[in-house]
Amino acid sequence: MARGSQFARALCQVCADVCDACGEECARHQAAHCQACSQTCRRCADECRRMVATAA
């Protein structure tokens, strides 16, 4: 992103998609570590989407 890579937006979008999928899967399990993972993945996905919005 710092170099203005033409792939920055696509990479950030893939990251958001992967984090969303991971968060959804972990949310299906009631174990505390799975719920913590789900929340972390969702926060990561949100941050990746913000990066998509700011990428040139």
All heavy atoms as atom14 arrays in JSON, in Angstrom:
{
  "sequence": "MARGSQFARALCQVCADVCDACGEECARHQAAHCQACSQTCRRCADECRRMVATAA",
  "atom14_mask": [
    [1, 1, 1, 1, 1, 1, 1, 1, 0, 0, 0, 0, 0, 0],
    [1, 1, 1, 1, 1, 0, 0, 0, 0, 0, 0, 0, 0, 0],
    [1, 1, 1, 1, 1, 1, 1, 1, 1, 1, 1, 0, 0, 0],
    [1, 1, 1, 1, 0, 0, 0, 0, 0, 0, 0, 0, 0, 0],
    [1, 1, 1, 1, 1, 1, 0, 0, 0, 0, 0, 0, 0, 0],
    [1, 1, 1, 1, 1, 1, 1, 1, 1, 0, 0, 0, 0, 0],
    [1, 1, 1, 1, 1, 1, 1, 1, 1, 1, 1, 0, 0, 0],
    [1, 1, 1, 1, 1, 0, 0, 0, 0, 0, 0, 0, 0, 0],
    [1, 1, 1, 1, 1, 1, 1, 1, 1, 1, 1, 0, 0, 0],
    [1, 1, 1, 1, 1, 0, 0, 0, 0, 0, 0, 0, 0, 0],
    [1, 1, 1, 1, 1, 1, 1, 1, 0, 0, 0, 0, 0, 0],
    [1, 1, 1, 1, 1, 1, 0, 0, 0, 0, 0, 0, 0, 0],
    [1, 1, 1, 1, 1, 1, 1, 1, 1, 0, 0, 0, 0, 0],
    [1, 1, 1, 1, 1, 1, 1, 0, 0, 0, 0, 0, 0, 0],
    [1, 1, 1, 1, 1, 1, 0, 0, 0, 0, 0, 0, 0, 0],
    [1, 1, 1, 1, 1, 0, 0, 0, 0, 0, 0, 0, 0, 0],
    [1, 1, 1, 1, 1, 1, 1, 1, 0, 0, 0, 0, 0, 0],
    [1, 1, 1, 1, 1, 1, 1, 0, 0, 0, 0, 0, 0, 0],
    [1, 1, 1, 1, 1, 1, 0, 0, 0, 0, 0, 0, 0, 0],
    [1, 1, 1, 1, 1, 1, 1, 1, 0, 0, 0, 0, 0, 0],
    [1, 1, 1, 1, 1, 0, 0, 0, 0, 0, 0, 0, 0, 0],
    [1, 1, 1, 1, 1, 1, 0, 0, 0, 0, 0, 0, 0, 0],
    [1, 1, 1, 1, 0, 0, 0, 0, 0, 0, 0, 0, 0, 0],
    [1, 1, 1, 1, 1, 1, 1, 1, 1, 0, 0, 0, 0, 0],
    [1, 1, 1, 1, 1, 1, 1, 1, 1, 0, 0, 0, 0, 0],
    [1, 1, 1, 1, 1, 1, 0, 0, 0, 0, 0, 0, 0, 0],
    [1, 1, 1, 1, 1, 0, 0, 0, 0, 0, 0, 0, 0, 0],
    [1, 1, 1, 1, 1, 1, 1, 1, 1, 1, 1, 0, 0, 0],
    [1, 1, 1, 1, 1, 1, 1, 1, 1, 1, 0, 0, 0, 0],
    [1, 1, 1, 1, 1, 1, 1, 1, 1, 0, 0, 0, 0, 0],
    [1, 1, 1, 1, 1, 0, 0, 0, 0, 0, 0, 0, 0, 0],
    [1, 1, 1, 1, 1, 0, 0, 0, 0, 0, 0, 0, 0, 0],
    [1, 1, 1, 1, 1, 1, 1, 1, 1, 1, 0, 0, 0, 0],
    [1, 1, 1, 1, 1, 1, 0, 0, 0, 0, 0, 0, 0, 0],
    [1, 1, 1, 1, 1, 1, 1, 1, 1, 0, 0, 0, 0, 0],
    [1, 1, 1, 1, 1, 0, 0, 0, 0, 0, 0, 0, 0, 0],
    [1, 1, 1, 1, 1, 1, 0, 0, 0, 0, 0, 0, 0, 0],
    [1, 1, 1, 1, 1, 1, 0, 0, 0, 0, 0, 0, 0, 0],
    [1, 1, 1, 1, 1, 1, 1, 1, 1, 0, 0, 0, 0, 0],
    [1, 1, 1, 1, 1, 1, 1, 0, 0, 0, 0, 0, 0, 0],
    [1, 1, 1, 1, 1, 1, 0, 0, 0, 0, 0, 0, 0, 0],
    [1, 1, 1, 1, 1, 1, 1, 1, 1, 1, 1, 0, 0, 0],
    [1, 1, 1, 1, 1, 1, 1, 1, 1, 1, 1, 0, 0, 0],
    [1, 1, 1, 1, 1, 1, 0, 0, 0, 0, 0, 0, 0, 0],
    [1, 1, 1, 1, 1, 0, 0, 0, 0, 0, 0, 0, 0, 0],
    [1, 1, 1, 1, 1, 1, 1, 1, 0, 0, 0, 0, 0, 0],
    [1, 1, 1, 1, 1, 1, 1, 1, 1, 0, 0, 0, 0, 0],
    [1, 1, 1, 1, 1, 1, 0, 0, 0, 0, 0, 0, 0, 0],
    [1, 1, 1, 1, 1, 1, 1, 1, 1, 1, 1, 0, 0, 0],
    [1, 1, 1, 1, 1, 1, 1, 1, 1, 1, 1, 0, 0, 0],
    [1, 1, 1, 1, 1, 1, 1, 1, 0, 0, 0, 0, 0, 0],
    [1, 1, 1, 1, 1, 1, 1, 0, 0, 0, 0, 0, 0, 0],
    [1, 1, 1, 1, 1, 0, 0, 0, 0, 0, 0, 0, 0, 0],
    [1, 1, 1, 1, 1, 1, 1, 0, 0, 0, 0, 0, 0, 0],
    [1, 1, 1, 1, 1, 0, 0, 0, 0, 0, 0, 0, 0, 0],
    [1, 1, 1, 1, 1, 0, 0, 0, 0, 0, 0, 0, 0, 0]
  ],
  "atom14_positions": [
    [[0.83, -1.18, 0.0], [0.0, 0.0, 0.0], [0.87, 1.25, 0.0], [0.53, 2.22, -0.65], [-0.94, 0.0, 1.18], [-2.05, -1.05, 1.05], [-3.22, -1.02, 2.39], [-4.14, 0.44, 1.97], [0.0, 0.0, 0.0], [0.0, 0.0, 0.0], [0.0, 0.0, 0.0], [0.0, 0.0, 0.0], [0.0, 0.0, 0.0], [0.0, 0.0, 0.0]],
    [[1.97, 1.21, 0.73], [2.86, 2.37, 0.81], [3.46, 2.7, -0.55], [3.73, 3.86, -0.84], [3.97, 2.12, 1.83], [0.0, 0.0, 0.0], [0.0, 0.0, 0.0], [0.0, 0.0, 0.0], [0.0, 0.0, 0.0], [0.0, 0.0, 0.0], [0.0, 0.0, 0.0], [0.0, 0.0, 0.0], [0.0, 0.0, 0.0], [0.0, 0.0, 0.0]],
    [[3.62, 1.69, -1.38], [4.18, 1.9, -2.72], [3.12, 2.15, -3.77], [3.42, 2.33, -4.93], [5.02, 0.7, -3.15], [6.24, 0.43, -2.33], [7.07, -0.74, -2.86], [6.29, -1.96, -3.12], [6.04, -2.45, -4.34], [6.5, -1.87, -5.41], [5.32, -3.53, -4.49], [0.0, 0.0, 0.0], [0.0, 0.0, 0.0], [0.0, 0.0, 0.0]],
    [[1.86, 2.09, -3.38], [0.8, 2.28, -4.35], [0.6, 1.07, -5.25], [0.24, 1.22, -6.41], [0.0, 0.0, 0.0], [0.0, 0.0, 0.0], [0.0, 0.0, 0.0], [0.0, 0.0, 0.0], [0.0, 0.0, 0.0], [0.0, 0.0, 0.0], [0.0, 0.0, 0.0], [0.0, 0.0, 0.0], [0.0, 0.0, 0.0], [0.0, 0.0, 0.0]],
    [[0.81, -0.11, -4.72], [0.69, -1.33, -5.52], [-0.7, -1.46, -6.13], [-1.71, -1.2, -5.47], [0.96, -2.56, -4.64], [0.67, -3.75, -5.36], [0.0, 0.0, 0.0], [0.0, 0.0, 0.0], [0.0, 0.0, 0.0], [0.0, 0.0, 0.0], [0.0, 0.0, 0.0], [0.0, 0.0, 0.0], [0.0, 0.0, 0.0], [0.0, 0.0, 0.0]],
    [[-0.75, -1.91, -7.34], [-2.01, -2.11, -8.03], [-2.81, -3.27, -7.41], [-3.99, -3.43, -7.67], [-1.78, -2.37, -9.51], [-1.04, -3.67, -9.79], [-0.76, -3.86, -11.27], [-1.01, -2.99, -12.09], [-0.21, -5.01, -11.61], [0.0, 0.0, 0.0], [0.0, 0.0, 0.0], [0.0, 0.0, 0.0], [0.0, 0.0, 0.0], [0.0, 0.0, 0.0]],
    [[-2.14, -4.06, -6.59], [-2.79, -5.22, -5.98], [-3.26, -4.98, -4.55], [-3.86, -5.86, -3.94], [-1.83, -6.42, -6.0], [-1.37, -6.78, -7.38], [-0.08, -6.52, -7.76], [-2.24, -7.35, -8.29], [0.35, -6.83, -9.04], [-1.82, -7.67, -9.57], [-0.52, -7.41, -9.95], [0.0, 0.0, 0.0], [0.0, 0.0, 0.0], [0.0, 0.0, 0.0]],
    [[-3.01, -3.82, -4.01], [-3.32, -3.54, -2.6], [-4.8, -3.73, -2.28], [-5.14, -4.4, -1.3], [-2.86, -2.14, -2.22], [0.0, 0.0, 0.0], [0.0, 0.0, 0.0], [0.0, 0.0, 0.0], [0.0, 0.0, 0.0], [0.0, 0.0, 0.0], [0.0, 0.0, 0.0], [0.0, 0.0, 0.0], [0.0, 0.0, 0.0], [0.0, 0.0, 0.0]],
    [[-5.66, -3.17, -3.09], [-7.1, -3.29, -2.82], [-7.56, -4.74, -2.88], [-8.3, -5.2, -2.02], [-7.9, -2.46, -3.82], [-7.74, -0.97, -3.62], [-8.58, -0.24, -4.59], [-9.95, -0.36, -4.05], [-10.88, 0.54, -4.2], [-10.65, 1.6, -4.91], [-12.06, 0.39, -3.67], [0.0, 0.0, 0.0], [0.0, 0.0, 0.0], [0.0, 0.0, 0.0]],
    [[-7.11, -5.45, -3.9], [-7.52, -6.85, -4.05], [-7.02, -7.68, -2.89], [-7.75, -8.54, -2.35], [-6.99, -7.41, -5.38], [0.0, 0.0, 0.0], [0.0, 0.0, 0.0], [0.0, 0.0, 0.0], [0.0, 0.0, 0.0], [0.0, 0.0, 0.0], [0.0, 0.0, 0.0], [0.0, 0.0, 0.0], [0.0, 0.0, 0.0], [0.0, 0.0, 0.0]],
    [[-5.8, -7.47, -2.47], [-5.24, -8.22, -1.35], [-6.01, -7.94, -0.06], [-6.33, -8.86, 0.69], [-3.76, -7.88, -1.18], [-3.02, -8.66, -0.11], [-3.09, -10.16, -0.37], [-1.57, -8.21, -0.05], [0.0, 0.0, 0.0], [0.0, 0.0, 0.0], [0.0, 0.0, 0.0], [0.0, 0.0, 0.0], [0.0, 0.0, 0.0], [0.0, 0.0, 0.0]],
    [[-6.33, -6.69, 0.19], [-7.1, -6.33, 1.38], [-8.5, -6.92, 1.32], [-9.04, -7.36, 2.35], [-7.16, -4.82, 1.55], [-5.57, -4.08, 1.96], [0.0, 0.0, 0.0], [0.0, 0.0, 0.0], [0.0, 0.0, 0.0], [0.0, 0.0, 0.0], [0.0, 0.0, 0.0], [0.0, 0.0, 0.0], [0.0, 0.0, 0.0], [0.0, 0.0, 0.0]],
    [[-9.1, -6.98, 0.15], [-10.43, -7.57, 0.02], [-10.39, -9.07, 0.28], [-11.27, -9.61, 0.96], [-11.03, -7.29, -1.36], [-12.45, -7.78, -1.5], [-13.39, -7.17, -0.48], [-13.51, -5.95, -0.4], [-14.07, -7.98, 0.31], [0.0, 0.0, 0.0], [0.0, 0.0, 0.0], [0.0, 0.0, 0.0], [0.0, 0.0, 0.0], [0.0, 0.0, 0.0]],
    [[-9.38, -9.74, -0.25], [-9.24, -11.18, 0.01], [-9.04, -11.41, 1.51], [-9.64, -12.32, 2.09], [-8.08, -11.79, -0.8], [-7.74, -13.19, -0.33], [-8.43, -11.8, -2.28], [0.0, 0.0, 0.0], [0.0, 0.0, 0.0], [0.0, 0.0, 0.0], [0.0, 0.0, 0.0], [0.0, 0.0, 0.0], [0.0, 0.0, 0.0], [0.0, 0.0, 0.0]],
    [[-8.24, -10.6, 2.14], [-8.02, -10.72, 3.58], [-9.35, -10.57, 4.33], [-9.65, -11.37, 5.23], [-7.03, -9.66, 4.05], [-6.69, -9.73, 5.82], [0.0, 0.0, 0.0], [0.0, 0.0, 0.0], [0.0, 0.0, 0.0], [0.0, 0.0, 0.0], [0.0, 0.0, 0.0], [0.0, 0.0, 0.0], [0.0, 0.0, 0.0], [0.0, 0.0, 0.0]],
    [[-10.16, -9.59, 3.96], [-11.46, -9.4, 4.61], [-12.36, -10.62, 4.4], [-13.03, -11.07, 5.34], [-12.14, -8.14, 4.07], [0.0, 0.0, 0.0], [0.0, 0.0, 0.0], [0.0, 0.0, 0.0], [0.0, 0.0, 0.0], [0.0, 0.0, 0.0], [0.0, 0.0, 0.0], [0.0, 0.0, 0.0], [0.0, 0.0, 0.0], [0.0, 0.0, 0.0]],
    [[-12.36, -11.15, 3.2], [-13.19, -12.32, 2.9], [-12.77, -13.54, 3.73], [-13.6, -14.26, 4.27], [-13.13, -12.67, 1.41], [-13.76, -11.61, 0.53], [-14.51, -10.74, 1.04], [-13.5, -11.65, -0.69], [0.0, 0.0, 0.0], [0.0, 0.0, 0.0], [0.0, 0.0, 0.0], [0.0, 0.0, 0.0], [0.0, 0.0, 0.0], [0.0, 0.0, 0.0]],
    [[-11.46, -13.75, 3.83], [-10.94, -14.88, 4.6], [-11.27, -14.7, 6.09], [-11.72, -15.64, 6.75], [-9.42, -15.05, 4.39], [-8.83, -16.05, 5.37], [-9.13, -15.48, 2.95], [0.0, 0.0, 0.0], [0.0, 0.0, 0.0], [0.0, 0.0, 0.0], [0.0, 0.0, 0.0], [0.0, 0.0, 0.0], [0.0, 0.0, 0.0], [0.0, 0.0, 0.0]],
    [[-11.08, -13.5, 6.6], [-11.38, -13.24, 8.01], [-12.87, -13.4, 8.29], [-13.25, -13.93, 9.35], [-10.9, -11.86, 8.41], [-9.09, -11.74, 8.49], [0.0, 0.0, 0.0], [0.0, 0.0, 0.0], [0.0, 0.0, 0.0], [0.0, 0.0, 0.0], [0.0, 0.0, 0.0], [0.0, 0.0, 0.0], [0.0, 0.0, 0.0], [0.0, 0.0, 0.0]],
    [[-13.73, -12.96, 7.38], [-15.17, -13.16, 7.55], [-15.5, -14.65, 7.63], [-16.26, -15.09, 8.49], [-15.96, -12.54, 6.39], [-16.11, -11.05, 6.5], [-16.07, -10.51, 7.63], [-16.3, -10.41, 5.44], [0.0, 0.0, 0.0], [0.0, 0.0, 0.0], [0.0, 0.0, 0.0], [0.0, 0.0, 0.0], [0.0, 0.0, 0.0], [0.0, 0.0, 0.0]],
    [[-14.94, -15.43, 6.73], [-15.2, -16.87, 6.7], [-14.72, -17.54, 7.98], [-15.42, -18.38, 8.57], [-14.54, -17.51, 5.48], [0.0, 0.0, 0.0], [0.0, 0.0, 0.0], [0.0, 0.0, 0.0], [0.0, 0.0, 0.0], [0.0, 0.0, 0.0], [0.0, 0.0, 0.0], [0.0, 0.0, 0.0], [0.0, 0.0, 0.0], [0.0, 0.0, 0.0]],
    [[-13.55, -17.16, 8.44], [-13.01, -17.72, 9.67], [-13.9, -17.34, 10.86], [-14.23, -18.17, 11.7], [-11.58, -17.24, 9.89], [-10.8, -17.92, 11.37], [0.0, 0.0, 0.0], [0.0, 0.0, 0.0], [0.0, 0.0, 0.0], [0.0, 0.0, 0.0], [0.0, 0.0, 0.0], [0.0, 0.0, 0.0], [0.0, 0.0, 0.0], [0.0, 0.0, 0.0]],
    [[-14.3, -16.07, 10.92], [-15.14, -15.61, 12.0], [-16.48, -16.33, 12.04], [-16.98, -16.68, 13.12], [0.0, 0.0, 0.0], [0.0, 0.0, 0.0], [0.0, 0.0, 0.0], [0.0, 0.0, 0.0], [0.0, 0.0, 0.0], [0.0, 0.0, 0.0], [0.0, 0.0, 0.0], [0.0, 0.0, 0.0], [0.0, 0.0, 0.0], [0.0, 0.0, 0.0]],
    [[-17.06, -16.58, 10.88], [-18.34, -17.29, 10.81], [-18.18, -18.74, 11.3], [-19.02, -19.24, 12.04], [-18.88, -17.27, 9.38], [-19.39, -15.92, 8.96], [-19.79, -15.89, 7.49], [-20.02, -16.97, 6.91], [-19.88, -14.78, 6.93], [0.0, 0.0, 0.0], [0.0, 0.0, 0.0], [0.0, 0.0, 0.0], [0.0, 0.0, 0.0], [0.0, 0.0, 0.0]],
    [[-17.11, -19.38, 10.87], [-16.89, -20.77, 11.29], [-16.66, -20.85, 12.79], [-17.25, -21.7, 13.47], [-15.7, -21.38, 10.54], [-15.39, -22.8, 10.94], [-16.53, -23.77, 10.7], [-17.32, -23.59, 9.74], [-16.65, -24.75, 11.48], [0.0, 0.0, 0.0], [0.0, 0.0, 0.0], [0.0, 0.0, 0.0], [0.0, 0.0, 0.0], [0.0, 0.0, 0.0]],
    [[-15.82, -20.01, 13.31], [-15.53, -20.05, 14.75], [-16.76, -19.72, 15.58], [-16.95, -20.28, 16.66], [-14.39, -19.09, 15.09], [-12.79, -19.68, 14.48], [0.0, 0.0, 0.0], [0.0, 0.0, 0.0], [0.0, 0.0, 0.0], [0.0, 0.0, 0.0], [0.0, 0.0, 0.0], [0.0, 0.0, 0.0], [0.0, 0.0, 0.0], [0.0, 0.0, 0.0]],
    [[-17.62, -18.85, 15.08], [-18.83, -18.46, 15.82], [-19.78, -19.64, 16.0], [-20.63, -19.62, 16.9], [-19.53, -17.31, 15.11], [0.0, 0.0, 0.0], [0.0, 0.0, 0.0], [0.0, 0.0, 0.0], [0.0, 0.0, 0.0], [0.0, 0.0, 0.0], [0.0, 0.0, 0.0], [0.0, 0.0, 0.0], [0.0, 0.0, 0.0], [0.0, 0.0, 0.0]],
    [[-19.65, -20.65, 15.18], [-20.53, -21.83, 15.28], [-20.22, -22.7, 16.49], [-21.01, -23.56, 16.85], [-20.41, -22.68, 14.01], [-20.93, -21.98, 12.79], [-20.77, -22.85, 11.58], [-21.17, -22.1, 10.4], [-20.82, -22.39, 9.19], [-20.07, -23.46, 8.95], [-21.22, -21.66, 8.17], [0.0, 0.0, 0.0], [0.0, 0.0, 0.0], [0.0, 0.0, 0.0]],
    [[-19.07, -22.49, 17.08], [-18.62, -23.32, 18.2], [-18.72, -22.52, 19.49], [-18.39, -21.34, 19.53], [-17.19, -23.79, 17.96], [-17.02, -24.47, 16.64], [-17.38, -25.78, 16.44], [-16.55, -24.01, 15.45], [-17.14, -26.11, 15.18], [-16.64, -25.05, 14.55], [0.0, 0.0, 0.0], [0.0, 0.0, 0.0], [0.0, 0.0, 0.0], [0.0, 0.0, 0.0]],
    [[-19.18, -23.15, 20.55], [-19.44, -22.45, 21.8], [-18.21, -22.3, 22.71], [-18.25, -21.56, 23.68], [-20.55, -23.16, 22.57], [-21.89, -23.09, 21.86], [-22.3, -21.66, 21.55], [-22.26, -20.79, 22.39], [-22.71, -21.41, 20.3], [0.0, 0.0, 0.0], [0.0, 0.0, 0.0], [0.0, 0.0, 0.0], [0.0, 0.0, 0.0], [0.0, 0.0, 0.0]],
    [[-17.13, -22.97, 22.39], [-15.92, -22.88, 23.23], [-15.46, -21.41, 23.29], [-15.53, -20.68, 22.3], [-14.81, -23.75, 22.67], [0.0, 0.0, 0.0], [0.0, 0.0, 0.0], [0.0, 0.0, 0.0], [0.0, 0.0, 0.0], [0.0, 0.0, 0.0], [0.0, 0.0, 0.0], [0.0, 0.0, 0.0], [0.0, 0.0, 0.0], [0.0, 0.0, 0.0]],
    [[-14.98, -21.02, 24.46], [-14.55, -19.63, 24.66], [-13.47, -19.22, 23.67], [-13.5, -18.1, 23.13], [-14.06, -19.43, 26.08], [0.0, 0.0, 0.0], [0.0, 0.0, 0.0], [0.0, 0.0, 0.0], [0.0, 0.0, 0.0], [0.0, 0.0, 0.0], [0.0, 0.0, 0.0], [0.0, 0.0, 0.0], [0.0, 0.0, 0.0], [0.0, 0.0, 0.0]],
    [[-12.51, -20.12, 23.4], [-11.44, -19.75, 22.46], [-11.98, -19.59, 21.04], [-11.46, -18.77, 20.28], [-10.27, -20.76, 22.52], [-10.61, -22.12, 22.04], [-11.11, -23.1, 22.87], [-10.52, -22.68, 20.81], [-11.31, -24.2, 22.17], [-10.96, -23.98, 20.92], [0.0, 0.0, 0.0], [0.0, 0.0, 0.0], [0.0, 0.0, 0.0], [0.0, 0.0, 0.0]],
    [[-13.01, -20.31, 20.69], [-13.62, -20.15, 19.36], [-14.36, -18.82, 19.27], [-14.3, -18.13, 18.24], [-14.57, -21.31, 19.06], [-13.73, -22.9, 18.83], [0.0, 0.0, 0.0], [0.0, 0.0, 0.0], [0.0, 0.0, 0.0], [0.0, 0.0, 0.0], [0.0, 0.0, 0.0], [0.0, 0.0, 0.0], [0.0, 0.0, 0.0], [0.0, 0.0, 0.0]],
    [[-15.05, -18.45, 20.31], [-15.76, -17.17, 20.34], [-14.78, -16.01, 20.29], [-15.01, -15.01, 19.6], [-16.67, -17.08, 21.57], [-17.81, -18.07, 21.55], [-18.72, -17.89, 20.35], [-19.2, -16.79, 20.07], [-18.95, -18.96, 19.61], [0.0, 0.0, 0.0], [0.0, 0.0, 0.0], [0.0, 0.0, 0.0], [0.0, 0.0, 0.0], [0.0, 0.0, 0.0]],
    [[-13.66, -16.14, 21.01], [-12.62, -15.1, 20.97], [-12.03, -15.0, 19.57], [-11.79, -13.9, 19.06], [-11.53, -15.4, 21.99], [0.0, 0.0, 0.0], [0.0, 0.0, 0.0], [0.0, 0.0, 0.0], [0.0, 0.0, 0.0], [0.0, 0.0, 0.0], [0.0, 0.0, 0.0], [0.0, 0.0, 0.0], [0.0, 0.0, 0.0], [0.0, 0.0, 0.0]],
    [[-11.79, -16.14, 18.93], [-11.27, -16.16, 17.57], [-12.24, -15.47, 16.61], [-11.84, -14.68, 15.76], [-11.0, -17.59, 17.12], [-10.34, -17.73, 15.44], [0.0, 0.0, 0.0], [0.0, 0.0, 0.0], [0.0, 0.0, 0.0], [0.0, 0.0, 0.0], [0.0, 0.0, 0.0], [0.0, 0.0, 0.0], [0.0, 0.0, 0.0], [0.0, 0.0, 0.0]],
    [[-13.52, -15.77, 16.77], [-14.54, -15.17, 15.92], [-14.53, -13.65, 16.02], [-14.56, -12.95, 15.01], [-15.92, -15.72, 16.3], [-16.92, -15.08, 15.55], [0.0, 0.0, 0.0], [0.0, 0.0, 0.0], [0.0, 0.0, 0.0], [0.0, 0.0, 0.0], [0.0, 0.0, 0.0], [0.0, 0.0, 0.0], [0.0, 0.0, 0.0], [0.0, 0.0, 0.0]],
    [[-14.46, -13.15, 17.23], [-14.44, -11.69, 17.43], [-13.18, -11.07, 16.82], [-13.25, -10.02, 16.18], [-14.52, -11.37, 18.91], [-15.87, -11.71, 19.52], [-15.87, -11.54, 21.02], [-14.88, -11.14, 21.63], [-16.99, -11.86, 21.64], [0.0, 0.0, 0.0], [0.0, 0.0, 0.0], [0.0, 0.0, 0.0], [0.0, 0.0, 0.0], [0.0, 0.0, 0.0]],
    [[-12.06, -11.73, 16.99], [-10.81, -11.23, 16.43], [-10.86, -11.23, 14.91], [-10.44, -10.26, 14.27], [-9.62, -12.07, 16.93], [-9.57, -11.98, 18.36], [-8.31, -11.6, 16.35], [0.0, 0.0, 0.0], [0.0, 0.0, 0.0], [0.0, 0.0, 0.0], [0.0, 0.0, 0.0], [0.0, 0.0, 0.0], [0.0, 0.0, 0.0], [0.0, 0.0, 0.0]],
    [[-11.38, -12.28, 14.34], [-11.49, -12.36, 12.87], [-12.41, -11.26, 12.34], [-12.12, -10.66, 11.3], [-12.0, -13.73, 12.44], [-10.78, -15.03, 12.64], [0.0, 0.0, 0.0], [0.0, 0.0, 0.0], [0.0, 0.0, 0.0], [0.0, 0.0, 0.0], [0.0, 0.0, 0.0], [0.0, 0.0, 0.0], [0.0, 0.0, 0.0], [0.0, 0.0, 0.0]],
    [[-13.48, -11.0, 13.03], [-14.41, -9.95, 12.58], [-13.76, -8.57, 12.66], [-13.96, -7.74, 11.77], [-15.69, -10.02, 13.38], [-16.49, -11.25, 13.0], [-17.75, -11.38, 13.79], [-18.51, -12.54, 13.29], [-19.37, -13.21, 13.99], [-19.64, -12.86, 15.24], [-20.0, -14.24, 13.48], [0.0, 0.0, 0.0], [0.0, 0.0, 0.0], [0.0, 0.0, 0.0]],
    [[-12.99, -8.34, 13.71], [-12.27, -7.05, 13.8], [-11.25, -6.92, 12.68], [-11.1, -5.86, 12.08], [-11.59, -6.91, 15.16], [-12.54, -6.57, 16.29], [-11.82, -6.13, 17.56], [-10.83, -7.07, 18.02], [-11.06, -8.07, 18.87], [-12.27, -8.26, 19.36], [-10.08, -8.87, 19.24], [0.0, 0.0, 0.0], [0.0, 0.0, 0.0], [0.0, 0.0, 0.0]],
    [[-10.56, -8.01, 12.38], [-9.6, -8.01, 11.29], [-10.29, -7.73, 9.96], [-9.81, -6.93, 9.16], [-8.85, -9.34, 11.24], [-7.59, -9.41, 9.95], [0.0, 0.0, 0.0], [0.0, 0.0, 0.0], [0.0, 0.0, 0.0], [0.0, 0.0, 0.0], [0.0, 0.0, 0.0], [0.0, 0.0, 0.0], [0.0, 0.0, 0.0], [0.0, 0.0, 0.0]],
    [[-11.42, -8.36, 9.72], [-12.16, -8.15, 8.48], [-12.58, -6.69, 8.34], [-12.47, -6.09, 7.27], [-13.39, -9.06, 8.43], [0.0, 0.0, 0.0], [0.0, 0.0, 0.0], [0.0, 0.0, 0.0], [0.0, 0.0, 0.0], [0.0, 0.0, 0.0], [0.0, 0.0, 0.0], [0.0, 0.0, 0.0], [0.0, 0.0, 0.0], [0.0, 0.0, 0.0]],
    [[-13.05, -6.11, 9.44], [-13.44, -4.69, 9.41], [-12.25, -3.8, 9.06], [-12.38, -2.87, 8.25], [-14.03, -4.27, 10.75], [-15.38, -4.87, 11.04], [-16.04, -5.36, 10.09], [-15.8, -4.86, 12.22], [0.0, 0.0, 0.0], [0.0, 0.0, 0.0], [0.0, 0.0, 0.0], [0.0, 0.0, 0.0], [0.0, 0.0, 0.0], [0.0, 0.0, 0.0]],
    [[-11.1, -4.08, 9.65], [-9.91, -3.29, 9.36], [-9.48, -3.47, 7.91], [-9.1, -2.5, 7.24], [-8.78, -3.67, 10.3], [-7.56, -2.79, 10.16], [-7.84, -1.32, 10.47], [-8.68, -1.02, 11.33], [-7.19, -0.46, 9.83], [0.0, 0.0, 0.0], [0.0, 0.0, 0.0], [0.0, 0.0, 0.0], [0.0, 0.0, 0.0], [0.0, 0.0, 0.0]],
    [[-9.55, -4.68, 7.4], [-9.2, -4.92, 6.0], [-10.13, -4.14, 5.06], [-9.68, -3.58, 4.07], [-9.24, -6.41, 5.68], [-7.91, -7.35, 6.44], [0.0, 0.0, 0.0], [0.0, 0.0, 0.0], [0.0, 0.0, 0.0], [0.0, 0.0, 0.0], [0.0, 0.0, 0.0], [0.0, 0.0, 0.0], [0.0, 0.0, 0.0], [0.0, 0.0, 0.0]],
    [[-11.42, -4.1, 5.4], [-12.36, -3.32, 4.57], [-12.04, -1.83, 4.61], [-12.16, -1.14, 3.6], [-13.79, -3.59, 5.0], [-14.36, -4.88, 4.45], [-15.85, -4.98, 4.69], [-16.12, -5.39, 6.05], [-16.07, -6.64, 6.5], [-15.74, -7.62, 5.69], [-16.35, -6.93, 7.75], [0.0, 0.0, 0.0], [0.0, 0.0, 0.0], [0.0, 0.0, 0.0]],
    [[-11.61, -1.33, 5.78], [-11.2, 0.08, 5.85], [-9.98, 0.33, 4.96], [-9.87, 1.37, 4.32], [-10.91, 0.47, 7.29], [-12.15, 0.76, 8.1], [-11.84, 1.44, 9.43], [-11.27, 0.53, 10.42], [-11.95, -0.3, 11.17], [-13.27, -0.37, 11.06], [-11.34, -1.06, 12.04], [0.0, 0.0, 0.0], [0.0, 0.0, 0.0], [0.0, 0.0, 0.0]],
    [[-9.08, -0.65, 4.93], [-7.9, -0.51, 4.08], [-8.29, -0.53, 2.6], [-7.72, 0.2, 1.8], [-6.9, -1.61, 4.4], [-6.27, -1.43, 5.78], [-5.28, -2.81, 6.33], [-3.99, -2.86, 5.13], [0.0, 0.0, 0.0], [0.0, 0.0, 0.0], [0.0, 0.0, 0.0], [0.0, 0.0, 0.0], [0.0, 0.0, 0.0], [0.0, 0.0, 0.0]],
    [[-9.29, -1.34, 2.24], [-9.77, -1.36, 0.86], [-10.28, 0.02, 0.48], [-9.99, 0.53, -0.6], [-10.89, -2.41, 0.67], [-11.59, -2.22, -0.66], [-10.34, -3.81, 0.78], [0.0, 0.0, 0.0], [0.0, 0.0, 0.0], [0.0, 0.0, 0.0], [0.0, 0.0, 0.0], [0.0, 0.0, 0.0], [0.0, 0.0, 0.0], [0.0, 0.0, 0.0]],
    [[-11.0, 0.65, 1.4], [-11.59, 1.95, 1.12], [-10.53, 3.04, 0.94], [-10.76, 4.01, 0.22], [-12.54, 2.34, 2.24], [0.0, 0.0, 0.0], [0.0, 0.0, 0.0], [0.0, 0.0, 0.0], [0.0, 0.0, 0.0], [0.0, 0.0, 0.0], [0.0, 0.0, 0.0], [0.0, 0.0, 0.0], [0.0, 0.0, 0.0], [0.0, 0.0, 0.0]],
    [[-9.38, 2.87, 1.59], [-8.35, 3.9, 1.49], [-7.27, 3.61, 0.45], [-6.47, 4.48, 0.14], [-7.66, 4.12, 2.85], [-7.01, 2.92, 3.25], [-8.66, 4.55, 3.91], [0.0, 0.0, 0.0], [0.0, 0.0, 0.0], [0.0, 0.0, 0.0], [0.0, 0.0, 0.0], [0.0, 0.0, 0.0], [0.0, 0.0, 0.0], [0.0, 0.0, 0.0]],
    [[-7.24, 2.39, -0.08], [-6.21, 2.03, -1.06], [-6.46, 2.78, -2.36], [-7.59, 2.94, -2.8], [-6.22, 0.52, -1.31], [0.0, 0.0, 0.0], [0.0, 0.0, 0.0], [0.0, 0.0, 0.0], [0.0, 0.0, 0.0], [0.0, 0.0, 0.0], [0.0, 0.0, 0.0], [0.0, 0.0, 0.0], [0.0, 0.0, 0.0], [0.0, 0.0, 0.0]],
    [[-5.39, 3.22, -2.94], [-5.49, 3.97, -4.21], [-5.7, 3.06, -5.39], [-5.49, 1.93, -5.38], [-4.24, 4.78, -4.43], [0.0, 0.0, 0.0], [0.0, 0.0, 0.0], [0.0, 0.0, 0.0], [0.0, 0.0, 0.0], [0.0, 0.0, 0.0], [0.0, 0.0, 0.0], [0.0, 0.0, 0.0], [0.0, 0.0, 0.0], [0.0, 0.0, 0.0]]
  ]
}
